[in-house]
Amino acid sequence: MDRYKKRILQEFEDMEKHLGRMMRNLSIPRMNSLQSGSWMLAADLYETENELILCMDAMGIEPEDLNVVVEQKTVTVSGKRTFPINDKVCCIHQMEIERGFFERAVPLPLAVDNTKATSSCKNGLLIIRMPLQTKRDETIKITVR
């Protein structure tokens, strides 16, 4: 093989190493806590005759790691999803699951009685039930079970 072909092959190898380094550098911040809260849980909001029901995708989050604050016109859910693997990872081949700190405020279309709001977390779904109509105007924190 002549010098020119060897040089081209070496340049391709160098580019491949450089690209791999760039991809790893882009992945590292996703593994660490995101202090900015740049991701949020997916949410569905349902209305029945008597209540609003907010369902949020909380896959991989322990109930004690969730904070739920219900106001008359807003529900704010915050918390942290941690890295599920405890072993030392030497290479990441694919990384799509968001992790780190999150916070999401969901505006409610109707006033709710926040003193009677309840929540539960089962099979990766956070379900918050809020009875409609209240005359109180206070913010309370409820415990996720």
A tleap script that builds the chain and sets N, CA, C and O, in Angstrom:
source leaprc.protein.ff14SB
mol = sequence {
  NMET ASP ARG TYR LYS LYS ARG ILE LEU GLN
  GLU PHE GLU ASP MET GLU LYS HIE LEU GLY
  ARG MET MET ARG ASN LEU SER ILE PRO ARG
  MET ASN SER LEU GLN SER GLY SER TRP MET
  LEU ALA ALA ASP LEU TYR GLU THR GLU ASN
  GLU LEU ILE LEU CYS MET ASP ALA MET GLY
  ILE GLU PRO GLU ASP LEU ASN VAL VAL VAL
  GLU GLN LYS THR VAL THR VAL SER GLY LYS
  ARG THR PHE PRO ILE ASN ASP LYS VAL CYS
  CYS ILE HIE GLN MET GLU ILE GLU ARG GLY
  PHE PHE GLU ARG ALA VAL PRO LEU PRO LEU
  ALA VAL ASP ASN THR LYS ALA THR SER SER
  CYS LYS ASN GLY LEU LEU ILE ILE ARG MET
  PRO LEU GLN THR LYS ARG ASP GLU THR ILE
  LYS ILE THR VAL CARG
}
set mol.1.N position { 0.850 -1.177 0.000 }
set mol.1.CA position { 0.000 0.000 0.000 }
set mol.1.C position { 0.895 1.239 0.000 }
set mol.1.O position { 1.871 1.322 0.745 }
set mol.2.N position { 0.545 2.175 -0.834 }
set mol.2.CA position { 1.384 3.365 -0.923 }
set mol.2.C position { 1.118 4.332 0.233 }
set mol.2.O position { 0.147 4.186 0.975 }
set mol.3.N position { 1.994 5.312 0.366 }
set mol.3.CA position { 1.927 6.276 1.458 }
set mol.3.C position { 0.612 7.056 1.469 }
set mol.3.O position { 0.064 7.327 2.537 }
set mol.4.N position { 0.108 7.413 0.306 }
set mol.4.CA position { -1.116 8.200 0.190 }
set mol.4.C position { -2.321 7.433 0.757 }
set mol.4.O position { -3.108 7.992 1.520 }
set mol.5.N position { -2.465 6.154 0.384 }
set mol.5.CA position { -3.583 5.338 0.878 }
set mol.5.C position { -3.479 5.135 2.391 }
set mol.5.O position { -4.488 5.172 3.096 }
set mol.6.N position { -2.250 4.920 2.891 }
set mol.6.CA position { -2.065 4.752 4.332 }
set mol.6.C position { -2.478 6.014 5.075 }
set mol.6.O position { -3.104 5.942 6.133 }
set mol.7.N position { -2.128 7.162 4.522 }
set mol.7.CA position { -2.470 8.432 5.162 }
set mol.7.C position { -3.984 8.633 5.203 }
set mol.7.O position { -4.518 9.085 6.216 }
set mol.8.N position { -4.671 8.309 4.129 }
set mol.8.CA position { -6.137 8.443 4.092 }
set mol.8.C position { -6.771 7.515 5.123 }
set mol.8.O position { -7.667 7.932 5.856 }
set mol.9.N position { -6.319 6.260 5.190 }
set mol.9.CA position { -6.853 5.324 6.176 }
set mol.9.C position { -6.601 5.821 7.598 }
set mol.9.O position { -7.472 5.703 8.459 }
set mol.10.N position { -5.428 6.370 7.846 }
set mol.10.CA position { -5.104 6.904 9.171 }
set mol.10.C position { -6.015 8.085 9.513 }
set mol.10.O position { -6.450 8.227 10.656 }
set mol.11.N position { -6.300 8.924 8.525 }
set mol.11.CA position { -7.186 10.057 8.768 }
set mol.11.C position { -8.604 9.587 9.095 }
set mol.11.O position { -9.264 10.174 9.952 }
set mol.12.N position { -9.080 8.537 8.423 }
set mol.12.CA position { -10.398 7.977 8.735 }
set mol.12.C position { -10.422 7.399 10.147 }
set mol.12.O position { -11.404 7.584 10.867 }
set mol.13.N position { -9.372 6.710 10.552 }
set mol.13.CA position { -9.294 6.172 11.908 }
set mol.13.C position { -9.301 7.300 12.934 }
set mol.13.O position { -9.975 7.209 13.960 }
set mol.14.N position { -8.554 8.355 12.656 }
set mol.14.CA position { -8.525 9.503 13.566 }
set mol.14.C position { -9.905 10.163 13.664 }
set mol.14.O position { -10.330 10.544 14.754 }
set mol.15.N position { -10.604 10.301 12.538 }
set mol.15.CA position { -11.950 10.873 12.547 }
set mol.15.C position { -12.902 10.007 13.348 }
set mol.15.O position { -13.732 10.524 14.095 }
set mol.16.N position { -12.792 8.682 13.201 }
set mol.16.CA position { -13.651 7.757 13.935 }
set mol.16.C position { -13.424 7.902 15.445 }
set mol.16.O position { -14.388 7.932 16.210 }
set mol.17.N position { -12.178 7.990 15.876 }
set mol.17.CA position { -11.866 8.186 17.298 }
set mol.17.C position { -12.414 9.518 17.789 }
set mol.17.O position { -13.002 9.593 18.868 }
set mol.18.N position { -12.224 10.563 17.002 }
set mol.18.CA position { -12.704 11.890 17.380 }
set mol.18.C position { -14.227 11.913 17.488 }
set mol.18.O position { -14.770 12.494 18.428 }
set mol.19.N position { -14.915 11.293 16.544 }
set mol.19.CA position { -16.369 11.235 16.573 }
set mol.19.C position { -16.845 10.450 17.790 }
set mol.19.O position { -17.809 10.846 18.445 }
set mol.20.N position { -16.180 9.345 18.097 }
set mol.20.CA position { -16.532 8.563 19.284 }
set mol.20.C position { -16.383 9.376 20.555 }
set mol.20.O position { -17.238 9.310 21.439 }
set mol.21.N position { -15.300 10.149 20.657 }
set mol.21.CA position { -15.081 11.015 21.816 }
set mol.21.C position { -16.192 12.067 21.922 }
set mol.21.O position { -16.696 12.338 23.011 }
set mol.22.N position { -16.566 12.655 20.785 }
set mol.22.CA position { -17.631 13.659 20.781 }
set mol.22.C position { -18.948 13.061 21.257 }
set mol.22.O position { -19.662 13.678 22.048 }
set mol.23.N position { -19.273 11.864 20.780 }
set mol.23.CA position { -20.525 11.219 21.172 }
set mol.23.C position { -20.535 10.892 22.661 }
set mol.23.O position { -21.555 11.074 23.326 }
set mol.24.N position { -19.419 10.415 23.187 }
set mol.24.CA position { -19.335 10.128 24.624 }
set mol.24.C position { -19.504 11.408 25.427 }
set mol.24.O position { -20.193 11.412 26.447 }
set mol.25.N position { -18.883 12.496 24.979 }
set mol.25.CA position { -19.009 13.766 25.692 }
set mol.25.C position { -20.448 14.275 25.680 }
set mol.25.O position { -20.890 14.894 26.648 }
set mol.26.N position { -21.170 14.029 24.621 }
set mol.26.CA position { -22.571 14.439 24.565 }
set mol.26.C position { -23.426 13.599 25.498 }
set mol.26.O position { -24.435 14.092 26.003 }
set mol.27.N position { -23.057 12.347 25.743 }
set mol.27.CA position { -23.837 11.442 26.580 }
set mol.27.C position { -23.616 11.676 28.068 }
set mol.27.O position { -24.539 11.463 28.854 }
set mol.28.N position { -22.436 12.105 28.482 }
set mol.28.CA position { -22.123 12.248 29.901 }
set mol.28.C position { -23.080 13.187 30.630 }
set mol.28.O position { -23.522 12.840 31.725 }
set mol.29.N position { -23.430 14.371 30.080 }
set mol.29.CA position { -24.366 15.229 30.810 }
set mol.29.C position { -25.725 14.582 31.022 }
set mol.29.O position { -26.406 14.902 31.997 }
set mol.30.N position { -26.138 13.682 30.138 }
set mol.30.CA position { -27.424 13.029 30.305 }
set mol.30.C position { -27.389 12.052 31.476 }
set mol.30.O position { -28.431 11.763 32.064 }
set mol.31.N position { -26.197 11.532 31.829 }
set mol.31.CA position { -26.085 10.609 32.952 }
set mol.31.C position { -26.102 11.353 34.278 }
set mol.31.O position { -26.540 10.795 35.284 }
set mol.32.N position { -25.645 12.578 34.306 }
set mol.32.CA position { -25.588 13.366 35.540 }
set mol.32.C position { -26.925 14.030 35.799 }
set mol.32.O position { -27.776 14.102 34.912 }
set mol.33.N position { -27.107 14.512 37.014 }
set mol.33.CA position { -28.324 15.245 37.346 }
set mol.33.C position { -28.442 16.484 36.481 }
set mol.33.O position { -27.467 17.206 36.273 }
set mol.34.N position { -29.609 16.716 35.993 }
set mol.34.CA position { -29.851 17.913 35.184 }
set mol.34.C position { -30.405 18.988 36.107 }
set mol.34.O position { -31.595 18.998 36.420 }
set mol.35.N position { -29.554 19.870 36.530 }
set mol.35.CA position { -29.952 20.892 37.486 }
set mol.35.C position { -30.993 21.846 36.912 }
set mol.35.O position { -31.740 22.477 37.660 }
set mol.36.N position { -31.043 21.951 35.602 }
set mol.36.CA position { -31.968 22.893 34.991 }
set mol.36.C position { -33.389 22.352 34.904 }
set mol.36.O position { -34.316 23.105 34.604 }
set mol.37.N position { -33.574 21.058 35.160 }
set mol.37.CA position { -34.902 20.484 35.031 }
set mol.37.C position { -35.383 20.531 33.602 }
set mol.37.O position { -36.530 20.899 33.346 }
set mol.38.N position { -34.524 20.163 32.661 }
set mol.38.CA position { -34.820 20.361 31.253 }
set mol.38.C position { -35.684 19.257 30.650 }
set mol.38.O position { -35.918 19.265 29.442 }
set mol.39.N position { -36.145 18.347 31.420 }
set mol.39.CA position { -37.061 17.339 30.889 }
set mol.39.C position { -38.264 17.254 31.813 }
set mol.39.O position { -38.202 17.706 32.956 }
set mol.40.N position { -39.346 16.683 31.331 }
set mol.40.CA position { -40.546 16.603 32.158 }
set mol.40.C position { -41.304 15.315 31.889 }
set mol.40.O position { -41.166 14.704 30.829 }
set mol.41.N position { -42.094 14.920 32.851 }
set mol.41.CA position { -42.910 13.716 32.729 }
set mol.41.C position { -44.051 13.967 31.741 }
set mol.41.O position { -44.628 15.054 31.706 }
set mol.42.N position { -44.363 12.955 30.947 }
set mol.42.CA position { -45.533 13.038 30.069 }
set mol.42.C position { -46.792 13.011 30.944 }
set mol.42.O position { -46.822 12.336 31.972 }
set mol.43.N position { -47.820 13.741 30.534 }
set mol.43.CA position { -49.013 13.867 31.374 }
set mol.43.C position { -50.289 13.784 30.554 }
set mol.43.O position { -50.353 14.267 29.423 }
set mol.44.N position { -51.312 13.159 31.147 }
set mol.44.CA position { -52.679 13.150 30.615 }
set mol.44.C position { -53.578 13.731 31.696 }
set mol.44.O position { -53.394 13.433 32.876 }
set mol.45.N position { -54.547 14.554 31.314 }
set mol.45.CA position { -55.474 15.158 32.268 }
set mol.45.C position { -56.897 14.804 31.845 }
set mol.45.O position { -57.306 15.078 30.717 }
set mol.46.N position { -57.641 14.198 32.757 }
set mol.46.CA position { -59.017 13.760 32.494 }
set mol.46.C position { -59.968 14.477 33.439 }
set mol.46.O position { -59.602 14.844 34.556 }
set mol.47.N position { -61.189 14.668 32.972 }
set mol.47.CA position { -62.227 15.273 33.804 }
set mol.47.C position { -63.400 14.300 33.897 }
set mol.47.O position { -63.854 13.762 32.887 }
set mol.48.N position { -63.883 14.082 35.114 }
set mol.48.CA position { -65.117 13.326 35.325 }
set mol.48.C position { -66.145 14.315 35.877 }
set mol.48.O position { -65.883 15.516 35.942 }
set mol.49.N position { -67.290 13.817 36.266 }
set mol.49.CA position { -68.311 14.710 36.827 }
set mol.49.C position { -67.845 15.374 38.113 }
set mol.49.O position { -68.198 16.520 38.389 }
set mol.50.N position { -67.049 14.650 38.903 }
set mol.50.CA position { -66.701 15.126 40.235 }
set mol.50.C position { -65.241 15.493 40.453 }
set mol.50.O position { -64.904 16.092 41.474 }
set mol.51.N position { -64.357 15.139 39.500 }
set mol.51.CA position { -62.941 15.354 39.773 }
set mol.51.C position { -62.116 15.502 38.498 }
set mol.51.O position { -62.558 15.161 37.400 }
set mol.52.N position { -60.915 16.017 38.679 }
set mol.52.CA position { -59.897 16.002 37.632 }
set mol.52.C position { -58.899 14.909 38.009 }
set mol.52.O position { -58.543 14.752 39.176 }
set mol.53.N position { -58.456 14.159 37.001 }
set mol.53.CA position { -57.494 13.086 37.227 }
set mol.53.C position { -56.287 13.359 36.339 }
set mol.53.O position { -56.400 13.425 35.115 }
set mol.54.N position { -55.129 13.517 36.980 }
set mol.54.CA position { -53.879 13.745 36.266 }
set mol.54.C position { -53.050 12.469 36.336 }
set mol.54.O position { -52.725 11.994 37.423 }
set mol.55.N position { -52.706 11.911 35.164 }
set mol.55.CA position { -51.861 10.717 35.084 }
set mol.55.C position { -50.530 11.136 34.483 }
set mol.55.O position { -50.483 11.807 33.452 }
set mol.56.N position { -49.439 10.728 35.145 }
set mol.56.CA position { -48.108 11.085 34.657 }
set mol.56.C position { -47.240 9.837 34.580 }
set mol.56.O position { -47.314 8.955 35.435 }
set mol.57.N position { -46.424 9.783 33.548 }
set mol.57.CA position { -45.509 8.660 33.347 }
set mol.57.C position { -44.328 8.805 34.291 }
set mol.57.O position { -43.440 9.622 34.051 }
set mol.58.N position { -44.310 8.017 35.367 }
set mol.58.CA position { -43.259 8.107 36.383 }
set mol.58.C position { -42.423 6.830 36.408 }
set mol.58.O position { -41.967 6.405 37.469 }
set mol.59.N position { -42.224 6.228 35.256 }
set mol.59.CA position { -41.466 4.994 35.156 }
set mol.59.C position { -40.075 5.160 35.763 }
set mol.59.O position { -39.368 6.117 35.447 }
set mol.60.N position { -39.682 4.230 36.631 }
set mol.60.CA position { -38.348 4.234 37.217 }
set mol.60.C position { -38.149 5.222 38.349 }
set mol.60.O position { -37.020 5.414 38.800 }
set mol.61.N position { -39.220 5.858 38.823 }
set mol.61.CA position { -39.105 6.833 39.914 }
set mol.61.C position { -39.814 6.266 41.139 }
set mol.61.O position { -40.982 5.882 41.071 }
set mol.62.N position { -39.101 6.220 42.252 }
set mol.62.CA position { -39.690 5.743 43.501 }
set mol.62.C position { -40.679 6.784 44.020 }
set mol.62.O position { -40.426 7.983 43.898 }
set mol.63.N position { -41.811 6.343 44.602 }
set mol.63.CA position { -42.799 7.298 45.117 }
set mol.63.C position { -42.211 8.314 46.091 }
set mol.63.O position { -42.618 9.476 46.091 }
set mol.64.N position { -41.259 7.890 46.920 }
set mol.64.CA position { -40.677 8.835 47.880 }
set mol.64.C position { -39.785 9.883 47.211 }
set mol.64.O position { -39.398 10.862 47.849 }
set mol.65.N position { -39.456 9.686 45.931 }
set mol.65.CA position { -38.664 10.665 45.184 }
set mol.65.C position { -39.528 11.659 44.418 }
set mol.65.O position { -39.002 12.479 43.665 }
set mol.66.N position { -40.839 11.598 44.596 }
set mol.66.CA position { -41.768 12.509 43.922 }
set mol.66.C position { -42.295 13.547 44.897 }
set mol.66.O position { -42.601 13.224 46.045 }
set mol.67.N position { -42.402 14.781 44.452 }
set mol.67.CA position { -43.023 15.859 45.227 }
set mol.67.C position { -44.222 16.360 44.438 }
set mol.67.O position { -44.092 16.740 43.274 }
set mol.68.N position { -45.386 16.359 45.072 }
set mol.68.CA position { -46.613 16.798 44.413 }
set mol.68.C position { -47.206 17.948 45.212 }
set mol.68.O position { -47.468 17.816 46.407 }
set mol.69.N position { -47.415 19.074 44.544 }
set mol.69.CA position { -48.041 20.236 45.177 }
set mol.69.C position { -49.286 20.571 44.370 }
set mol.69.O position { -49.213 20.814 43.165 }
set mol.70.N position { -50.440 20.582 45.056 }
set mol.70.CA position { -51.714 20.864 44.393 }
set mol.70.C position { -52.231 22.211 44.862 }
set mol.70.O position { -52.405 22.448 46.057 }
set mol.71.N position { -52.474 23.090 43.896 }
set mol.71.CA position { -53.119 24.368 44.153 }
set mol.71.C position { -54.473 24.316 43.456 }
set mol.71.O position { -54.789 23.330 42.790 }
set mol.72.N position { -55.267 25.356 43.600 }
set mol.72.CA position { -56.602 25.337 42.995 }
set mol.72.C position { -56.550 25.234 41.479 }
set mol.72.O position { -57.400 24.571 40.884 }
set mol.73.N position { -55.582 25.866 40.841 }
set mol.73.CA position { -55.545 25.887 39.379 }
set mol.73.C position { -54.279 25.291 38.774 }
set mol.73.O position { -54.094 25.348 37.559 }
set mol.74.N position { -53.391 24.712 39.612 }
set mol.74.CA position { -52.132 24.161 39.112 }
set mol.74.C position { -51.692 22.976 39.950 }
set mol.74.O position { -51.890 22.952 41.165 }
set mol.75.N position { -51.092 21.990 39.291 }
set mol.75.CA position { -50.430 20.880 39.975 }
set mol.75.C position { -48.967 20.922 39.546 }
set mol.75.O position { -48.663 20.983 38.355 }
set mol.76.N position { -48.071 20.889 40.518 }
set mol.76.CA position { -46.638 20.876 40.220 }
set mol.76.C position { -46.050 19.573 40.744 }
set mol.76.O position { -46.176 19.245 41.924 }
set mol.77.N position { -45.411 18.843 39.851 }
set mol.77.CA position { -44.764 17.578 40.212 }
set mol.77.C position { -43.277 17.736 39.940 }
set mol.77.O position { -42.879 18.153 38.852 }
set mol.78.N position { -42.460 17.402 40.930 }
set mol.78.CA position { -41.014 17.471 40.763 }
set mol.78.C position { -40.386 16.250 41.411 }
set mol.78.O position { -41.028 15.536 42.181 }
set mol.79.N position { -39.131 16.026 41.089 }
set mol.79.CA position { -38.434 14.886 41.663 }
set mol.79.C position { -37.165 14.601 40.913 }
set mol.79.O position { -36.609 15.464 40.234 }
set mol.80.N position { -36.713 13.364 41.049 }
set mol.80.CA position { -35.448 12.986 40.428 }
set mol.80.C position { -35.504 11.513 40.040 }
set mol.80.O position { -35.901 10.658 40.831 }
set mol.81.N position { -35.096 11.241 38.802 }
set mol.81.CA position { -34.940 9.847 38.367 }
set mol.81.C position { -33.444 9.580 38.323 }
set mol.81.O position { -32.692 10.325 37.694 }
set mol.82.N position { -33.014 8.515 38.993 }
set mol.82.CA position { -31.589 8.210 39.080 }
set mol.82.C position { -31.196 7.169 38.045 }
set mol.82.O position { -32.046 6.532 37.422 }
set mol.83.N position { -29.897 7.012 37.877 }
set mol.83.CA position { -29.344 6.017 36.958 }
set mol.83.C position { -29.592 4.640 37.556 }
set mol.83.O position { -29.123 4.382 38.664 }
set mol.84.N position { -30.309 3.737 36.878 }
set mol.84.CA position { -30.725 2.469 37.490 }
set mol.84.C position { -29.628 1.417 37.613 }
set mol.84.O position { -29.811 0.433 38.330 }
set mol.85.N position { -28.507 1.593 36.944 }
set mol.85.CA position { -27.479 0.561 36.935 }
set mol.85.C position { -26.373 0.956 37.907 }
set mol.85.O position { -25.821 2.053 37.817 }
set mol.86.N position { -26.052 0.053 38.843 }
set mol.86.CA position { -25.026 0.346 39.840 }
set mol.86.C position { -23.641 -0.092 39.404 }
set mol.86.O position { -22.648 0.389 39.951 }
set mol.87.N position { -23.547 -0.993 38.432 }
set mol.87.CA position { -22.243 -1.466 37.973 }
set mol.87.C position { -21.497 -0.343 37.268 }
set mol.87.O position { -22.091 0.642 36.830 }
set mol.88.N position { -20.204 -0.511 37.169 }
set mol.88.CA position { -19.404 0.480 36.444 }
set mol.88.C position { -19.608 0.288 34.948 }
set mol.88.O position { -19.266 -0.757 34.395 }
set mol.89.N position { -20.169 1.305 34.297 }
set mol.89.CA position { -20.434 1.257 32.864 }
set mol.89.C position { -19.178 1.721 32.137 }
set mol.89.O position { -18.637 2.783 32.444 }
set mol.90.N position { -18.713 0.926 31.172 }
set mol.90.CA position { -17.508 1.322 30.440 }
set mol.90.C position { -17.838 1.876 29.056 }
set mol.90.O position { -16.999 2.532 28.438 }
set mol.91.N position { -19.061 1.618 28.561 }
set mol.91.CA position { -19.419 2.111 27.236 }
set mol.91.C position { -20.941 2.230 27.152 }
set mol.91.O position { -21.658 1.356 27.640 }
set mol.92.N position { -21.428 3.285 26.548 }
set mol.92.CA position { -22.867 3.475 26.343 }
set mol.92.C position { -23.143 3.305 24.859 }
set mol.92.O position { -22.559 3.999 24.028 }
set mol.93.N position { -24.038 2.378 24.528 }
set mol.93.CA position { -24.371 2.124 23.130 }
set mol.93.C position { -25.642 2.863 22.711 }
set mol.93.O position { -25.801 3.231 21.547 }
set mol.94.N position { -26.537 3.075 23.663 }
set mol.94.CA position { -27.770 3.805 23.365 }
set mol.94.C position { -28.280 4.385 24.671 }
set mol.94.O position { -28.251 3.708 25.698 }
set mol.95.N position { -28.750 5.632 24.651 }
set mol.95.CA position { -29.229 6.275 25.867 }
set mol.95.C position { -30.372 7.209 25.523 }
set mol.95.O position { -30.150 8.290 24.977 }
set mol.96.N position { -31.606 6.799 25.841 }
set mol.96.CA position { -32.782 7.582 25.498 }
set mol.96.C position { -33.627 7.952 26.706 }
set mol.96.O position { -34.416 8.894 26.629 }
set mol.97.N position { -33.486 7.240 27.820 }
set mol.97.CA position { -34.307 7.486 28.996 }
set mol.97.C position { -33.758 8.702 29.736 }
set mol.97.O position { -32.595 8.730 30.136 }
set mol.98.N position { -34.613 9.701 29.909 }
set mol.98.CA position { -34.198 10.921 30.608 }
set mol.98.C position { -34.025 10.617 32.093 }
set mol.98.O position { -34.756 9.808 32.664 }
set mol.99.N position { -33.053 11.276 32.703 }
set mol.99.CA position { -32.825 11.099 34.128 }
set mol.99.C position { -32.331 12.406 34.720 }
set mol.99.O position { -31.962 13.335 34.001 }
set mol.100.N position { -32.332 12.458 36.038 }
set mol.100.CA position { -31.936 13.670 36.738 }
set mol.100.C position { -33.165 14.393 37.279 }
set mol.100.O position { -34.250 13.817 37.358 }
set mol.101.N position { -32.987 15.650 37.648 }
set mol.101.CA position { -34.064 16.453 38.231 }
set mol.101.C position { -35.084 16.847 37.163 }
set mol.101.O position { -34.728 17.119 36.017 }
set mol.102.N position { -36.352 16.872 37.556 }
set mol.102.CA position { -37.412 17.353 36.668 }
set mol.102.C position { -38.422 18.136 37.492 }
set mol.102.O position { -38.512 17.989 38.711 }
set mol.103.N position { -39.169 18.964 36.797 }
set mol.103.CA position { -40.283 19.680 37.414 }
set mol.103.C position { -41.281 20.010 36.321 }
set mol.103.O position { -40.912 20.471 35.241 }
set mol.104.N position { -42.546 19.770 36.615 }
set mol.104.CA position { -43.593 20.090 35.641 }
set mol.104.C position { -44.793 20.669 36.359 }
set mol.104.O position { -45.314 20.076 37.304 }
set mol.105.N position { -45.228 21.834 35.903 }
set mol.105.CA position { -46.438 22.464 36.415 }
set mol.105.C position { -47.524 22.293 35.362 }
set mol.105.O position { -47.353 22.693 34.210 }
set mol.106.N position { -48.629 21.702 35.760 }
set mol.106.CA position { -49.744 21.464 34.844 }
set mol.106.C position { -50.893 22.384 35.240 }
set mol.106.O position { -51.427 22.266 36.342 }
set mol.107.N position { -51.279 23.304 34.349 }
set mol.107.CA position { -52.421 24.175 34.659 }
set mol.107.C position { -53.719 23.375 34.605 }
set mol.107.O position { -53.902 22.525 33.734 }
set mol.108.N position { -54.611 23.656 35.543 }
set mol.108.CA position { -55.891 22.951 35.594 }
set mol.108.C position { -56.983 23.821 34.990 }
set mol.108.O position { -57.014 25.029 35.229 }
set mol.109.N position { -57.882 23.221 34.208 }
set mol.109.CA position { -58.931 24.009 33.554 }
set mol.109.C position { -60.039 24.447 34.506 }
set mol.109.O position { -60.796 25.370 34.204 }
set mol.110.N position { -60.134 23.778 35.666 }
set mol.110.CA position { -61.177 24.079 36.654 }
set mol.110.C position { -60.552 24.130 38.037 }
set mol.110.O position { -59.514 23.515 38.279 }
set mol.111.N position { -61.186 24.863 38.945 }
set mol.111.CA position { -60.698 24.909 40.327 }
set mol.111.C position { -60.986 23.581 41.006 }
set mol.111.O position { -62.035 22.973 40.795 }
set mol.112.N position { -60.033 23.138 41.827 }
set mol.112.CA position { -60.183 21.869 42.552 }
set mol.112.C position { -60.095 22.118 44.044 }
set mol.112.O position { -59.589 23.149 44.486 }
set mol.113.N position { -60.596 21.153 44.824 }
set mol.113.CA position { -60.471 21.198 46.276 }
set mol.113.C position { -59.143 20.543 46.627 }
set mol.113.O position { -59.072 19.327 46.809 }
set mol.114.N position { -58.099 21.345 46.721 }
set mol.114.CA position { -56.764 20.797 46.922 }
set mol.114.C position { -56.593 20.113 48.282 }
set mol.114.O position { -55.666 19.320 48.445 }
set mol.115.N position { -57.448 20.394 49.251 }
set mol.115.CA position { -57.335 19.749 50.560 }
set mol.115.C position { -57.764 18.285 50.508 }
set mol.115.O position { -57.454 17.513 51.416 }
set mol.116.N position { -58.474 17.902 49.450 }
set mol.116.CA position { -58.946 16.521 49.324 }
set mol.116.C position { -58.253 15.767 48.192 }
set mol.116.O position { -58.677 14.673 47.823 }
set mol.117.N position { -57.205 16.340 47.650 }
set mol.117.CA position { -56.470 15.694 46.563 }
set mol.117.C position { -55.706 14.486 47.103 }
set mol.117.O position { -55.207 14.507 48.228 }
set mol.118.N position { -55.621 13.435 46.287 }
set mol.118.CA position { -54.875 12.226 46.644 }
set mol.118.C position { -53.985 11.830 45.478 }
set mol.118.O position { -54.213 12.231 44.337 }
set mol.119.N position { -52.977 11.042 45.783 }
set mol.119.CA position { -52.115 10.560 44.706 }
set mol.119.C position { -51.631 9.162 45.022 }
set mol.119.O position { -51.548 8.759 46.182 }
set mol.120.N position { -51.312 8.428 43.963 }
set mol.120.CA position { -50.742 7.085 44.109 }
set mol.120.C position { -49.801 6.855 42.939 }
set mol.120.O position { -49.940 7.465 41.879 }
set mol.121.N position { -48.853 5.975 43.148 }
set mol.121.CA position { -47.895 5.643 42.100 }
set mol.121.C position { -47.823 4.129 42.012 }
set mol.121.O position { -47.388 3.464 42.952 }
set mol.122.N position { -48.254 3.586 40.872 }
set mol.122.CA position { -48.294 2.137 40.699 }
set mol.122.C position { -47.983 1.801 39.250 }
set mol.122.O position { -48.502 2.436 38.332 }
set mol.123.N position { -47.136 0.802 39.050 }
set mol.123.CA position { -46.760 0.355 37.703 }
set mol.123.C position { -46.230 1.489 36.830 }
set mol.123.O position { -46.477 1.511 35.625 }
set mol.124.N position { -45.506 2.427 37.430 }
set mol.124.CA position { -44.892 3.502 36.665 }
set mol.124.C position { -45.807 4.665 36.334 }
set mol.124.O position { -45.409 5.573 35.603 }
set mol.125.N position { -47.034 4.655 36.861 }
set mol.125.CA position { -47.962 5.767 36.624 }
set mol.125.C position { -48.253 6.491 37.923 }
set mol.125.O position { -48.644 5.877 38.916 }
set mol.126.N position { -48.060 7.802 37.909 }
set mol.126.CA position { -48.457 8.652 39.025 }
set mol.126.C position { -49.865 9.145 38.719 }
set mol.126.O position { -50.096 9.776 37.687 }
set mol.127.N position { -50.801 8.859 39.614 }
set mol.127.CA position { -52.192 9.272 39.416 }
set mol.127.C position { -52.581 10.216 40.544 }
set mol.127.O position { -52.506 9.861 41.720 }
set mol.128.N position { -52.995 11.418 40.172 }
set mol.128.CA position { -53.400 12.438 41.137 }
set mol.128.C position { -54.886 12.706 40.911 }
set mol.128.O position { -55.300 13.091 39.818 }
set mol.129.N position { -55.672 12.501 41.949 }
set mol.129.CA position { -57.125 12.724 41.878 }
set mol.129.C position { -57.464 13.974 42.679 }
set mol.129.O position { -57.070 14.114 43.837 }
set mol.130.N position { -58.214 14.895 42.031 }
set mol.130.CA position { -58.532 16.176 42.653 }
set mol.130.C position { -60.020 16.472 42.507 }
set mol.130.O position { -60.494 16.705 41.395 }
set mol.131.N position { -60.769 16.467 43.616 }
set mol.131.CA position { -62.194 16.800 43.538 }
set mol.131.C position { -62.383 18.230 43.021 }
set mol.131.O position { -61.596 19.123 43.336 }
set mol.132.N position { -63.415 18.429 42.242 }
set mol.132.CA position { -63.701 19.758 41.681 }
set mol.132.C position { -64.246 20.713 42.743 }
set mol.132.O position { -64.785 20.290 43.766 }
set mol.133.N position { -64.094 22.003 42.475 }
set mol.133.CA position { -64.676 23.106 43.242 }
set mol.133.C position { -64.156 23.196 44.676 }
set mol.133.O position { -64.202 22.228 45.434 }
set mol.134.N position { -63.676 24.346 45.014 }
set mol.134.CA position { -63.273 24.638 46.384 }
set mol.134.C position { -63.383 26.131 46.618 }
set mol.134.O position { -63.291 26.927 45.683 }
set mol.135.N position { -63.576 26.495 47.844 }
set mol.135.CA position { -63.635 27.909 48.179 }
set mol.135.C position { -62.348 28.355 48.864 }
set mol.135.O position { -62.167 29.542 49.131 }
set mol.136.N position { -61.453 27.407 49.150 }
set mol.136.CA position { -60.200 27.729 49.829 }
set mol.136.C position { -59.145 28.132 48.812 }
set mol.136.O position { -59.203 27.739 47.647 }
set mol.137.N position { -58.205 28.901 49.257 }
set mol.137.CA position { -57.126 29.340 48.387 }
set mol.137.C position { -55.790 29.117 49.083 }
set mol.137.O position { -55.116 30.068 49.478 }
set mol.138.N position { -55.416 27.853 49.226 }
set mol.138.CA position { -54.162 27.546 49.875 }
set mol.138.C position { -53.415 26.475 49.097 }
set mol.138.O position { -54.009 25.728 48.320 }
set mol.139.N position { -52.120 26.409 49.312 }
set mol.139.CA position { -51.276 25.412 48.658 }
set mol.139.C position { -50.942 24.350 49.676 }
set mol.139.O position { -50.557 24.666 50.802 }
set mol.140.N position { -51.088 23.070 49.289 }
set mol.140.CA position { -50.728 21.989 50.197 }
set mol.140.C position { -49.839 21.002 49.472 }
set mol.140.O position { -49.857 20.930 48.243 }
set mol.141.N position { -49.063 20.241 50.223 }
set mol.141.CA position { -48.226 19.189 49.675 }
set mol.141.C position { -48.857 17.870 50.089 }
set mol.141.O position { -49.226 17.692 51.250 }
set mol.142.N position { -48.983 16.923 49.122 }
set mol.142.CA position { -49.575 15.636 49.447 }
set mol.142.C position { -48.518 14.550 49.287 }
set mol.142.O position { -47.572 14.698 48.514 }
set mol.143.N position { -48.691 13.467 50.020 }
set mol.143.CA position { -47.745 12.363 50.023 }
set mol.143.C position { -48.106 11.365 48.951 }
set mol.143.O position { -49.270 10.986 48.822 }
set mol.144.N position { -47.122 10.932 48.176 }
set mol.144.CA position { -47.327 9.915 47.146 }
set mol.144.C position { -47.215 8.559 47.801 }
set mol.144.O position { -46.287 8.321 48.574 }
set mol.145.N position { -48.149 7.657 47.505 }
set mol.145.CA position { -48.139 6.307 48.105 }
set mol.145.C position { -47.936 5.258 47.060 }
set mol.145.O position { -47.900 4.069 47.377 }
savepdb mol mol.pdb
quit
